[in-house]
Structure formats: C-alpha cells, structure tokens
Amino acid sequence: MKIRELSEQYSAYVIDRRRFYHSIPELSLQEYETTKNLVKDLQDMGIDEIITFPNYQGTIGVIKGGKPGKTIMLRADIDGLPVEEHTGKPYASTNGNMHACGHDCHMSMQLGAAKILVDLKDELEGNVKLLFQSGEEVGYGAKYYVENGYLDDVDAVYGTHIWSDLEAGKFSLEAGERMASCDVFKIVVEGASSHGSAPHLGKDAVFAASSIVMNLQSFVSRINNPLNPMVVTIGSIHGGQRFNIIANHVVMEGTTRAFSKEARNTIENEMRNIIENTGKALGVKARLEYDYVTNPIINEHDNLNKIAQNAAENLFGSDSLSKMEKLLGAEDFCFFMDKVPGFYGFIGCYNEEIGTIYNNHNDKFDVDESTLYMGSALAAQFAYDFLNN
C-alpha cells in the first residue's frame, strides 16, 4: 500500500499542477511555456537527469534506480487544442486554446507518479524515463522521440488517457484492440466542362464524385466482414466553377479507421478499385491518394496486461476495473508500441454529481480532479512492478 499512500499524499500537488497547466494550453509542437515549466517541476523534485531538445518541444526526466535493471518509459502528452474554453472555472484558459482532451491531467498525473518514484528510487531495479510528449493531437509528434533514439534503451512503454465515457475512479485496462488506425485519403476526379444546358457534351465530375461516395459506402456494408469494425468517411468535397457549368474537377478528402494491418491494406485496395472503375464507367479519370498515418493500439503483451490489471487491483481493488468498448479514435502512442512492447489504458473522469459530463474535445470538458491521484498511483505501480518483477 506504500504507493497508494504516497499518491494520496501528493493528490493536492497533482490537482495544483493540473490547474496550472490547464490555464496555459499551447498548440501541438508549440508547447514552449509548457515545456519550460515541466523542466522546472522535474528539477524541483530532484530528477536525476532531464533531457531537452534543441529543435523540439517536450522533455524527458530520468529516474535512476538504486539497482541495475530494465528501463520503463511512462508517457504523457502535453499539447492543447484550438478550442475556446467555456467551463467557467477560475483557472480556465484565456488564450483561445484549451486542454479539452485532458492532456493537462496526463502531465499532472505523471508528475505525481514521478514524485512517488523519486521517493522509492532506491528500491527500483532499473530506470524510469518520464516522457512529456509534444504534438499528439497532430498524430505524429511521437515519431520524433522514436526516430532520434530516445526509446533505444527502453524495454517497455506505458500510457493512459483520461476519458469522459468512463466513470471517475475507474480504469479500463483491457487486453486486445483498444484504438483504431487512422489513415487519410484524397480522391481527385477529372472530367470535362460543358454548358449546364448541354451535359452530354461534358463529363460531369460532380456526378462521378457523387457515385464514388455512394459506391464506397457499399464497400463498408457489403464487401467488408461486418465482424471487422471499419469506417470510411468522406469529410470534404470541393468542385465546380459555376451553377450553369458542368464541373470538370472535384477533390474529396476523408479518413478510414480499422483495427488490423490486413484490414487497412484491404481498404486501400478496394477503395482504389471502386474509385478508378466508377470513374472509368462514367467517362472520367478518378484517382486515389492514400496515406497511412497511425497504426492501431493493441495491448498484445500478456505480461504487461497482467502488470497493469494487477496494479489496479492491488491499489484500489477489483471494483476499480471497468470494461469499455474499443474506440475508433486514434493515438500516436502507436509509434512507441511499434518500437517496444507497450500498454495503453484509460482513466475515468465522468461524474454527473459535479457536472463533469462533457466529452473530450468539448469546450466544457472537465474532469473529477479528486481521482487524479489514482492515475499517478497506477503509473508508479506499473513502473515499479515492471522493474522489480
């Protein structure tokens, strides 16, 4: 119970740091003040080593255990969103940005875990790297740390996300598929213009684009196995010049979501087949530009799954564990899990009694701060058990 007791002792500190970082949200890859203050917080608690980057934001604090062993990385993302806050809190942001996704909580919970692990560092059989990561919201901020070697000495990585669909005081620490891949695409349709009164003299790109949209939906509903969750969304469509001219050019953009590499390859291949052949049938040229962005998040390492679940049970009892459906949202934490074994979980913040009922990314999003210490405890216990098991 040592870690739980320490987490309760540092609960007020965690809440204080959460409110501070909540008041100064900065956008992805621009977290200058956030990084500067995180470095100071780590210095104040006597972290053994602090790593900063000359051309990138975020920081890494290193806690060197009293005995040799493995290295565990704990990750917290630090960027905010371009959302004007309307929570009415006295510590609300006034700079036009907002921590509407809970990254302020991630930072503060990790700082709390850091204080716990500093207190226990003589017992640790190995090292803890505390990564405060820039640029999660743009979907690729994690790549910098992987590509520049900051995980080369890491044996496992741990991360969590505060989540509005989960009751405060509960954890979702389930094995298997947890978040989907996120890929993006562009469809370009090239036709031929004519006067709107003589459509037979042109090749209507708008009509062809509309047909492509409808045919793509048939792929999801009729070609894909319904047991494999999949989403194909076209979010924007632009084309045409004037109300009485047959459009010669249309551009559409969208995203796809899936839970396996095989499904992602199927999506691209089937989309390309549908798009090109629909265009051919209607006398236009249609092409697909497809970019793979983030891989799915899958908790596939039994030892890490057990460490996380046992940590929660030992700290707060089996009642603290709650089941939650996997999400079709995406996370660049996948780049860490592609490099080393990893675990990713969710921490609840929903509490109707105090009004923390709004979804992540809402301009009124808020959390039940009284349970944040539990996130600190879980991270610290996971790190301790991984190193000392």
C-alpha positions in Angstrom: 0.0 0.0 0.0 3.1 2.3 0.1 2.4 3.7 -3.4 -1.2 4.3 -2.7 -0.4 6.2 0.4 2.2 8.3 -1.4 -0.3 9.0 -4.2 -2.9 10.3 -1.7 -0.2 12.4 0.0 0.6 14.0 -3.4 -3.0 14.4 -4.5 -3.1 18.2 -3.8 0.1 18.6 -5.7 -1.4 16.8 -8.7 -4.5 19.0 -8.7 -2.4 22.1 -8.4 -0.3 21.2 -11.4 -3.3 20.2 -13.4 -4.9 23.6 -12.8 -1.7 25.4 -13.7 -1.2 23.6 -17.0 -4.9 23.8 -17.8 -4.5 27.6 -17.7 -1.7 27.8 -20.2 -2.6 25.4 -23.1 -0.4 25.6 -26.2 -1.0 24.0 -29.6 0.9 21.0 -31.0 4.6 21.4 -31.5 4.4 24.9 -29.9 4.4 24.0 -26.2 7.2 26.4 -25.2 6.0 27.6 -21.8 4.6 24.1 -21.0 8.0 22.5 -21.7 9.8 25.2 -19.7 7.6 24.7 -16.7 7.7 20.9 -16.9 11.5 21.1 -16.8 11.3 23.3 -13.7 8.8 20.9 -12.0 11.2 18.0 -12.6 14.2 20.0 -11.4 12.3 20.9 -8.2 11.6 17.2 -7.3 15.3 16.2 -7.9 15.0 14.2 -11.0 18.4 12.6 -11.8 18.6 13.7 -15.4 16.5 16.0 -17.6 16.7 15.8 -21.4 15.5 18.7 -23.6 15.7 19.1 -27.4 17.2 22.0 -29.3 14.6 21.8 -32.1 11.6 20.2 -30.5 9.3 20.6 -27.5 8.7 18.2 -24.6 11.1 16.8 -22.2 12.3 13.5 -20.6 13.1 13.1 -17.0 15.2 10.1 -15.9 14.9 8.4 -12.5 17.9 6.2 -11.9 17.0 3.3 -9.7 19.2 2.1 -6.8 19.8 -1.3 -8.6 20.7 -2.2 -12.2 17.9 -3.5 -14.4 15.5 -2.7 -17.2 14.1 0.7 -18.3 10.4 1.6 -18.4 9.1 4.7 -20.2 6.0 6.5 -18.9 4.4 8.9 -21.4 2.2 11.9 -21.0 1.2 14.1 -23.9 1.3 17.9 -23.4 -0.5 19.8 -26.3 -3.8 21.6 -26.2 -6.4 22.3 -28.8 -7.6 25.4 -30.7 -10.8 25.5 -28.7 -12.2 28.5 -26.8 -12.9 27.3 -23.3 -16.4 27.7 -21.7 -16.0 25.8 -18.4 -16.3 28.9 -16.2 -13.6 27.7 -14.0 -11.3 30.2 -12.2 -8.3 28.6 -13.8 -9.8 28.4 -17.3 -7.7 29.3 -20.3 -8.0 32.8 -21.7 -5.6 32.4 -24.7 -8.1 30.9 -27.1 -6.8 27.4 -26.7 -7.9 24.7 -24.3 -6.8 21.5 -22.7 -10.1 20.0 -24.0 -8.7 16.4 -24.2 -7.2 16.1 -20.8 -3.5 16.4 -21.5 -3.3 18.7 -18.5 -4.3 15.7 -16.4 -1.8 13.5 -18.2 1.0 15.9 -17.3 -0.1 16.3 -13.7 -0.7 12.6 -13.1 2.8 11.8 -14.5 4.3 14.5 -12.2 2.6 12.8 -9.3 3.9 9.4 -10.4 7.4 11.0 -10.7 7.3 12.2 -7.1 6.3 8.7 -5.9 9.0 7.0 -7.8 11.7 9.5 -6.7 10.7 8.6 -3.1 11.1 4.9 -3.9 14.0 5.1 -6.3 16.5 3.2 -4.1 14.2 0.2 -4.4 13.9 0.3 -8.2 15.7 -2.3 -10.2 16.3 -0.2 -13.2 15.4 3.2 -14.6 12.3 5.2 -15.4 12.1 7.6 -18.3 9.3 10.1 -18.0 8.4 11.4 -21.4 6.3 14.5 -21.7 5.5 14.4 -25.4 4.8 17.2 -27.9 2.3 17.1 -30.7 0.0 14.2 -30.0 -3.0 16.0 -31.4 -1.4 16.2 -34.9 -1.0 12.5 -35.0 2.8 12.3 -35.4 4.5 14.1 -32.5 5.7 10.8 -31.1 7.8 9.9 -34.1 10.5 12.4 -33.2 11.4 10.6 -30.0 11.5 7.2 -31.7 13.5 8.4 -34.7 16.0 10.2 -32.5 16.8 7.2 -30.4 15.1 8.1 -27.1 13.5 4.7 -26.9 16.6 2.7 -27.9 17.3 1.8 -24.3 13.6 1.3 -23.3 12.2 -2.2 -22.6 8.5 -1.2 -22.3 6.3 1.8 -22.6 3.2 2.7 -20.6 0.5 5.3 -21.4 -3.1 6.2 -20.4 -5.8 8.6 -21.4 -8.3 10.4 -19.3 -11.7 9.5 -20.7 -15.2 11.1 -20.4 -17.2 7.9 -21.1 -15.7 6.2 -18.1 -16.8 6.8 -14.5 -14.4 8.7 -12.3 -12.4 6.3 -10.1 -12.5 3.5 -12.7 -9.8 2.1 -15.1 -10.2 0.4 -18.4 -7.1 -1.8 -18.6 -8.2 -4.4 -21.1 -6.2 -6.6 -23.4 -6.5 -6.7 -27.2 -7.7 -4.0 -29.6 -8.2 -0.6 -27.9 -7.9 2.1 -30.6 -8.1 2.1 -34.3 -5.7 3.1 -37.1 -6.2 6.4 -38.7 -5.4 6.9 -42.4 -6.3 9.8 -44.7 -7.0 9.9 -48.3 -7.7 12.3 -51.2 -9.8 11.4 -54.3 -9.3 13.6 -57.4 -11.9 13.4 -60.2 -11.1 14.9 -63.6 -13.9 15.4 -66.1 -14.7 17.8 -68.9 -16.6 21.1 -68.8 -19.6 22.0 -70.9 -22.6 24.3 -70.5 -25.2 23.2 -68.0 -27.8 23.1 -70.7 -25.8 20.5 -72.7 -24.5 18.0 -70.2 -24.0 15.4 -72.9 -21.1 17.4 -74.2 -19.1 17.2 -71.0 -18.0 14.7 -68.4 -19.6 15.6 -65.1 -17.1 15.3 -62.3 -19.7 16.1 -59.7 -21.9 13.3 -60.8 -19.0 10.9 -60.9 -17.8 12.0 -57.4 -21.3 11.5 -56.0 -21.4 8.0 -57.5 -18.0 7.3 -55.9 -19.2 8.4 -52.5 -22.2 6.0 -52.7 -20.2 3.1 -54.0 -17.6 3.5 -51.3 -20.3 3.0 -48.7 -21.3 -0.3 -50.3 -17.7 -1.5 -49.6 -18.2 -1.0 -45.9 -21.7 -2.5 -45.8 -21.4 -5.3 -48.4 -17.7 -6.2 -49.0 -16.2 -5.9 -45.5 -16.9 -8.6 -43.0 -19.3 -7.0 -40.5 -17.4 -8.6 -37.6 -14.4 -6.4 -38.5 -15.1 -2.8 -37.5 -14.3 -0.3 -40.2 -15.1 3.3 -41.1 -14.7 5.1 -44.4 -15.6 8.8 -44.1 -15.5 11.5 -46.7 -15.4 14.7 -44.8 -15.0 17.3 -47.5 -15.9 17.7 -51.2 -15.0 20.7 -53.4 -15.7 21.1 -57.1 -17.3 23.1 -59.9 -17.0 26.6 -61.1 -20.5 28.0 -61.6 -24.1 27.0 -61.3 -24.5 26.5 -65.1 -21.3 24.8 -65.9 -20.7 21.0 -65.8 -17.9 20.5 -63.3 -14.6 19.3 -64.7 -12.8 18.9 -61.4 -13.7 17.6 -57.9 -11.5 16.9 -54.9 -12.7 14.9 -51.9 -10.9 14.2 -48.6 -11.6 11.7 -45.8 -10.3 9.2 -43.3 -10.5 5.5 -42.7 -10.4 3.5 -39.4 -9.6 -0.2 -38.8 -8.0 -2.5 -36.2 -5.6 -4.5 -38.3 -2.9 -4.1 -40.9 -4.7 -6.6 -43.1 -7.9 -4.6 -43.0 -6.0 -1.4 -43.8 -4.5 -3.0 -46.9 -7.9 -4.2 -47.9 -9.4 -0.8 -47.5 -6.9 0.9 -49.8 -7.0 -1.8 -52.5 -10.8 -1.9 -52.5 -11.2 1.8 -52.5 -8.8 2.2 -55.4 -10.7 -0.4 -57.3 -14.1 1.2 -56.7 -12.8 4.7 -57.4 -11.0 4.0 -60.6 -13.6 1.8 -62.1 -16.5 4.1 -61.1 -14.7 6.9 -62.9 -14.0 4.7 -65.9 -17.6 3.7 -66.2 -18.7 7.4 -66.2 -16.0 8.6 -68.6 -13.9 10.5 -66.1 -10.5 9.9 -64.6 -10.6 9.2 -60.8 -7.5 8.6 -58.7 -6.9 7.8 -55.0 -4.1 9.2 -52.9 -3.8 7.2 -49.7 -1.6 7.9 -46.7 -1.1 5.6 -43.7 -0.9 7.7 -40.6 -1.2 5.8 -37.3 -1.4 2.1 -36.5 -4.0 0.7 -34.2 -3.4 0.5 -30.4 -3.4 -3.2 -29.4 -2.5 -4.5 -25.9 -1.0 -7.7 -27.1 1.7 -8.4 -24.4 0.3 -10.7 -21.7 2.9 -9.8 -19.1 2.2 -6.0 -19.5 -1.5 -6.6 -19.5 -1.3 -8.5 -16.2 1.0 -6.0 -14.6 -1.5 -3.2 -15.3 -4.5 -5.1 -14.2 -2.8 -6.4 -11.0 -1.5 -3.0 -10.2 -5.0 -1.5 -10.2 -6.4 -4.4 -8.2 -3.7 -4.2 -5.6 -4.0 -0.5 -5.3 -7.8 0.1 -5.4 -9.4 -3.3 -5.5 -11.1 -5.3 -8.4 -14.0 -2.8 -8.4 -11.7 -0.2 -9.8 -11.6 -2.1 -13.1 -14.3 -1.4 -15.7 -14.9 -2.7 -19.2 -15.0 -0.2 -22.1 -15.6 -0.7 -25.8 -12.6 -0.3 -28.0 -12.5 3.1 -29.8 -12.3 4.1 -33.5 -10.3 7.1 -32.4 -6.6 7.0 -33.0 -3.4 7.8 -31.0 0.2 8.4 -32.0 1.2 6.3 -28.9 1.2 3.5 -31.6 4.7 4.7 -32.7 6.1 3.8 -29.3 4.4 0.4 -29.4 5.8 -0.2 -32.8 9.3 0.2 -31.3 9.0 -1.6 -28.0 6.3 -3.6 -26.1 3.7 -1.3 -24.7 0.5 -1.0 -22.7 -2.3 1.6 -23.1 -5.2 2.2 -20.8 -8.0 4.6 -19.9 -8.8 6.5 -16.7 -12.3 7.7 -16.0 -13.3 11.3 -15.3 -17.1 11.2 -15.6 -19.0 12.4 -12.5 -22.6 13.6 -13.0 -22.8 14.9 -9.4 -20.2 17.6 -10.1 -21.0 18.2 -13.7 -18.0 16.6 -15.4 -20.2 15.1 -18.1 -18.9 16.5 -21.4 -17.0 14.6 -23.9 -13.3 15.0 -24.7 -12.8 17.9 -27.2 -15.9 19.7 -25.9 -15.5 23.4 -24.9 -16.9 22.5 -21.5 -14.9 19.3 -20.9 -13.8 18.9 -17.3 -12.7 16.2 -15.0 -13.2 14.9 -11.5 -9.9 16.1 -10.0 -10.4 14.1 -6.8 -9.5 10.9 -8.6 -6.4 12.1 -10.5 -4.1 10.7 -7.7 -5.3 7.3 -8.8 -3.7 7.8 -12.2 -0.4 8.7 -10.6 -0.6 5.7 -8.4 -1.3 3.3 -11.3 1.6 4.7 -13.4 4.0 4.4 -10.5 2.9 0.9 -9.5 3.1 -0.2 -13.1 6.7 1.1 -13.4 7.7 -0.4 -10.0 6.2 -3.8 -10.8 7.7 -4.0 -14.3 11.2 -3.2 -13.0 11.0 -5.2 -9.8 9.1 -8.3 -11.0 
